[in-house]
Amino acid sequence: MDNPNQNHLLAALSTAEFERITSHLKLTAMPLGDVLYESGGKLQYVYFPTTAIVSMQYVMENGASSEIAGVGNEGMLGISLFMGGNTTPSRAVVQTGGYGYRVPAPLIVEEFNGAGLMMRLMLRYTQALITQISQTAVCNRHHSVEQQLCRWLLLTLDRLPGSELTMTQELIASMIGVRREGITEAAGHLQRSGCISYRRGHITVLDRSGLESRVCECYIVVKKEFTRLLCDVRNR
């Protein structure tokens, strides 16, 4: 059964803060491919995914896009609201279908301006998200397609309860920003190595340690930053 505490940010709130927003939390279905935000659109809601994973993408003028960050049960969508604006330069598309909770934007802004735990939590999360975006840019420039695929698979697995992903190679290629042939070659190598099994849009991770041995340092940098910042807030 889906509940708000499946989202790490909501679970980290104090009892008083959670009670102030709990009546405004609306369980929301997030089907695969659903667009939550369009680039430049006004943000009416903040989303806290629980079982869904959302891809933040930058869309070029010619329609090409690339993922700049992923958001799952560790985070939220809508940081622009408390960073001085009410629009976002990126598109938010559901990458893995599931559920999450949405809250009206003005309520989150009001809680943030109260300068309590909510504010510290949101700022720490924003710092971790910036780390993920920065590391994604570095990874896309300096590491192989196979390393990028391993990073993407591991970060996705961290947000899921199981080891199976419903994802086509075309979609992975568009999010990483490489040619489909590159993903096909990298996925084939991982499959022959026994790390994954791929069939008809379903990827099953068979050997997580094998992926971890092949991934670049970008995965650990992002994971450690999220863990450190969230633990730091909880311990205050």
Protein Blocks (a to p, Z undefined) as FASTA:
>chain_A
ZZfklpmklmmpcfklmmmmmmmpccddddehiafbdghiacfbdcddfkbccddddddf
kopacdfbdcdfkbcehfkmmnopabdfbdcddfbgcddddddfklmmmmmmnopmklmm
mmmmmmmmmmmmmmmmmmmmmmcfklmmmmmmmmmmmmpcblbdcddfklmmmmnopafk
lmmmmmmmmmmnomacceehiacdfblmlmmmmpcfklmmmmmmmmmmmmmmmmZZ
